[in-house]
Amino acid sequence: MKTRDTSPHTQHLGQAPMYFDYAASTPVDGRVLQAMLPYFTQEFGNASNVLHNYGKNARRAVIRSLELIASSIGATAPDQIIVTPSATSANWLAMVSAGTAGSKPGHIITSPVEHSSVIAAARHLEKIGGAVTWLEVNSNGLVNTDQLKKEIRQDTALVSIGHVNNETGVCQDIESISHLCMDRGVTLHTDATQSFGKTGFRVDNALVSMATFSAHKIYGPIGIGCLYVRNNTATKISVPGDYSATANVPSLVGFATAAELTASMSTSEISRIKYISMEFLRDLHSRVDVQLNGSSTNRTWDILNLSIRNIDGADLARAAKIAISTGSACRTGSREPSPTLHAMGLDIDRCRSAVRVSFGRFTTATDAGAAVDEIQKVVSLLRD
């Protein structure tokens, strides 16, 4: 029997909603799935037990996967990779390890537009006696680097600034920030979850001390991420005991395959998605009163945060036959205005009208055109 293809790039209006929420999660690439399958049914050994070939083969897969992940992100060695259950776990690990490394909680610098996991870790450090400086951001969503220069002090343990914002697509000048931190001898962590494969980001070029990555944002499986830690980084990472449990070989193989594909395809994929996204925005702008939230120049084009005047974003997302969101997947469902948009100085109406439309590997120009038609139709219905 021939099975129906239900991958996002074959879905059409009238069947399942077309997928425009790639910033929340991506489908597993078919090549990634094929690489994973043998480790469920054939090479299913425990990588910790190398007394027989099942375990030895699993161990080889783990070593090879770590090597592939490291080379794909620009790391020099696989021992710079700490595998984690998620990007959220990696962010927490970086923040809390740095903030509690000394005899007392240290000073952390971050911003109010970071991923919710970074903000949660910073709040935790504040509660246990640490000092946190929250950098200002401008209306374009860019952090104030002049303020960063002034706020670094002798006891600053970490600066954590995400490269690409997961709600707006705004891209921080992480290379300039990294040079500033290096000059001042401060450890820099960046959440690169939304930038790997979408900006040309590599840890060797960005010169960050630590960076967070996630498999399910690059067409790999959900439930695995990693923290990159540069050699000689001042922060000593306190890895929880459960991180050294039995290796999840299928997911690690999937992560590695996804990372390798993403690195090899990034140049062409960035160009293709930018074209589709910009055409989508031009077409939508010609039909409805829409505003782009965040910088129009310092950004990736796979994520658009849009406000349509006099339309509630949540109502639009629920009514439209396309899969979009009202912001970060970690906040979807909240009726409170996005902290990111609020920090950028947007008024309450613009915040509440915001939706996030994100594009990916399987988005076509035809899909984007159909999405514009659908948004225009729903906006007209909501205004009647």
N, C-alpha and C positions, 0 to 999 in steps of 0.2 A: 504493500500500500504506500502511495506517495503521501508524505506528510506535508501539511501546509506550512509555508515559511512565514513565521510571525516575527522575524527580526525587525527592528525599528525602521530600516530603510525600505521595507516592503509594505508597511502599513499605510492605509489611506483613510481619509475621512469616510465614515459610514461603516468601517470595520473597527479597529482599535484606534485610539487617538494617536496622531503623529507625534513623535517624541522630540520635544525641544527643551529638555531638562538635563542635558549632558553635564552641566556643572554639579548636579546632584549625584548622578551615577551614570556610568556608561555600560552598554551591553558588552558581554564578553565577546571579543573578536573570535571568529570561527577558528582561526589558526592557533589562538591561545587555548581554546577548548580542546582541540586535537592534541596539543602538546600535553595537556593535563590528563587526558583520559587514561593512558596506560598506568598512571600512578594510582588509579582507583582500583583497577582490576588485575593488572599484571605485575607491575613493579610496586607492590603495596607494602614492602618491608619497612621496618622501623629503622630510621637512619642512625639510631644510637647503638644498634646491635650489628656489629660488623663480623660476626662469627660465621655468617653464611652469605650467599650471593644476594638474597633478597635485601638484607640490610646494607650490604656493600653497594648495591646499585642505587638504593635510596640515598645513601651517604654521598655517592658521586653526584647524584642529581642536586642535592643540597649545595655542595661545593660549587658545582658549575653554575647554578642559579645565582648564588651570591656574586660570583665573578661577573656574570652577565649584567646583573643590576648595577654593580659598581662601575663597570666600563660604560654602561649606557648613560649614567648620570654624570660621568666625568671624575669619579673617584679613582684613586690610585691603587687601592687594594680592597679585597672583600672584607677584611677585618674592620674596615671603616663603616660597615653596614650593620646596624642593629635591627633585627626583624621585630616588628610589633604587630599587635592585633588590628591596628588601625592608625590613620593619621592623627586622630584625636589622642591616642595613647602616646604616639611619638612626640606630639607637641607638649603634652603633660610631662613626659619624661625629660625633655630638654629643659623646660621651664623650672620644674621643681628641683631637678638635679642641680642646676645652676644656682637657684635661689637659696638652697639649703646646704651648699657645699662648705661654707665656713662654719665657724663656731656659733654664729647666729645668722638668721636670714638676711640675705644681702639686698642690694639695690637693683631693681629691674627697670628697664625702660621699654615700653611698648606703646601701642596706640589703641584708641577705641574702635578702630575699623578692622581689628584682627578677627580671625575665626573665633567662634564662641569658646572653643577648647582652650585657646591661648588666654582669652579674657578670664575664663574660669580659673585657670592655673594662677594667673596674676592676682585674682581676688583671694584665692587660697593663701598665697604667700603674704598678702596684706594681713589676713586674719591671724597668721602665726607670727606676726611681728616684722615682716619684711617691708621695705619701702618700694613703692611702685610709682614711677613717673609716667603719666599718660600724655603722649605728644599730641599737639593740636594737628588737625587736618584741615585743608582748605576746601572750598566748594567743589573742587575737582576730585577730592578724595585722596590727595597727596599729603604725606606727612611733612611736617615742618622740620627740615634738616638743619636749619639754623638753630632751632630750639634744641635739637638733638646734640649739637656741638656743645651747647651751654650746659645741658643737663647731665652729661657724662661726668662722673666724679670718681674719686679714688676707690670707693667701695662698690662701684657698679659691677655687678656680677654678670649681667647679660643684657643685650639689646635684642628684642624679638620683633621683627617687622616682616610681615608676609610679603612675598613678591607680587603675586596677583590676587586681588580681592575676589573672594568667591561669590559676592553678590553683584558687584559692579563691573568686574573685569579690569579695573584700574591697576596699572602696573607701576610699582614703586621703583625708584632708581636704586636698585639693590647694590649695584657695583659701586656707586659713589658712597652709599652707606657703609659698605664693607671696607672701603679704603679708610673712611673716617674711623671706623671701629678698630681697624688694624693699627692706625697711627696712634690711637689712644690705648692700645693694648686691651681692648674689651672684646669678649666673646660675642659673636653675632649669630643668631639663629633666624632662619627664615622658613616659613611654611611655603614650600614649593609645590604643594599639591595641585594647584590650578595653573602652574606655569610650565611644568615639565611637558615637553612636546608641543607647547603652544607659543613659546617665546624664544626658543633656542637656549633656554637656561641650562647651564651645566655648573656643577660645583667648582670645577677647576677654573672657569672663567669668572664666576661670581665671587670667588674667594671668601665664601661664608665659612664659619666654623662648624655650624650644624645646619641641616636641612631636612625637612619632612617630606615624605612622598607617600602616595597611596595607590594601590593596584586598581581599585575600581573606578578611578578617575582617568585611567589610561587603557580601558578595555580589557582589564584583568578581573580576577574574582574579588568579591566583597570579603572583608574579614582579614586583610593582611596589608601592612604598610611597612615603612622603615624609617629609621632616623640615621642620617649620615652624620658621622662625627670625624672631623679632620684630625689627622695625627697631631699631637702636641697641643690639642685644645686644652685650655686651662681647666675647663669644667670636667670633672670626673663623673661619668654617667652611672647612676645607681640603678642597675637593671633589676626589676622585680624577679623573684624566683620563678614565677610561672612563665616568664618569657623564655626560659631555658628548658621548657617541657618538650615532649616529643615533637619533632619538626613536622609541620603540616606540609608534606612534600608536594602534593598536587597543587596547593595554592602558591607555594614558593616557585614551582616550575611555571605556573601561570603568570605570576608577577614578573618573573624574569623574561618570559617570552613577550609579554606585553611591553615591558620596558625596552627590549631590543627593537621591537617593531616600531614603537613610538619614536625612538631615537632615529631610526633609519627613514621614517616617513615624515618627520616633523616639517622639513622645509616645504615640501609640496602640499602637505596638509594645512599648514598655516596659511599659505597663499590661497588655496581653494576655499577654505572656510571664511577667510576675510572677504573674498569676493561675494560669496553667498550672503554673508551677514550684512555687508554694506548695501547690497542691492535690496535686501529685505527692508532695511531701515529707510532707504530712499523711497521705496514703494509705499511703506506704511505711512511715512511722513506726508506723502502726497494725498493721503486719504483721511487721516485722522489727526487730531491735534496732539502730537506726541512729543515728549521731551526725553532726551538721553541723559541719564543721571551718571555723573562722573566724567572724567576727562575724555575728550574726543581724540586726543593724540597719544597720551601715555596710557595705553590700554592694549589688551588682547581683544580680538574681534569675535571670539567664540562665545563671549558673555555680553549680553546687552541688558541693562537695567533701564526700564522705560516707564514713564508716567504719562497716562492719558488723562487729560483734564476732565474733571467731573465724573470719573469712573473709579469705582472701588476695585483695587487690584485683586482682592480675594474673590469678588463676584465674577470678575472677568476670567480668572483662572478656573473657577468651578464651572462656568457656563461654556467656555470654549472647548471645542472638540479637538484640542491639541494639548499635549502635556507640557505645561509651563508652571512656574511657581511664583510665589510672592517674595522670594528672597532665599536666604540660606536654607538648605534642607534641614539643618539642625534647629531652625526656628519656625518652619512652616507650621501653620495652625495657630500661631500666636497672633492676637489682634493688636498687640502693641506695635507701634511704628518701629521699623528697622533701626537698631542702634547705629549701624553704619551710615545710613542716610541721614539720621538725626545729627550725627557727629559732623557731617558735611554741611550742616546748616540748612537743610531743606525743610520747608514748612510742613506742617502736619498733613495737609491735604495732598501735597505732592508725595509724601512718604506713603500714605495709605493708598494712593493710586498706583503705586509702583508694582511692576511685574518683572520677573527675570526670564528672558528667553535665551536659551543657550544651544549652540550648534555643535555638531561633532562629525565624526568620521563617516557616518552613514546618512547625513543630511544632504539632500539634493536641492538644486535650484527650484525644481518643481515643487518639492515639499515646502520650501520657503514661500513661494508664491501662493500656495494653497493656504498657508498659515496667515498670510496677510489678508486674504479673502475672509477667512474665518474670524479673525480679530475684528475686521471692519464690520462684519455682520453682527457679531455679539455686542460690539460697542453701540451700534444703532438700536439693537433690541433693549439694551440696558438704559438707553436714554429716552426710550418711548414711554 
